[in-house]
Amino acid sequence: MWDLSTAGEIGSAMVGHTDGVGSLALGMLDGDPIVVSGSIDHTARVWSLKQPVSPGP
């Protein structure tokens, strides 16, 4: 994950897809920032930016 204001890496990579990511969307869920990612592996994942760990397959 990257801090766009400093161009510096923050935290570790978010692991979960088994192939490349082709799309990202940013949003809020219950007041918390999230990212939704879509992959070439035909999966979509919702990631919390407070705790960047995928909720599962």
Secondary structure as GFF3:
##gff-version 3
##sequence-region A 1 57
A	DSSP	beta_strand	2	3	.	.	.	ID=ss1
A	DSSP	beta_strand	8	9	.	.	.	ID=ss2
A	DSSP	beta_strand	21	29	.	.	.	ID=ss3
A	DSSP	beta_strand	32	39	.	.	.	ID=ss4
A	DSSP	beta_strand	44	48	.	.	.	ID=ss5
###
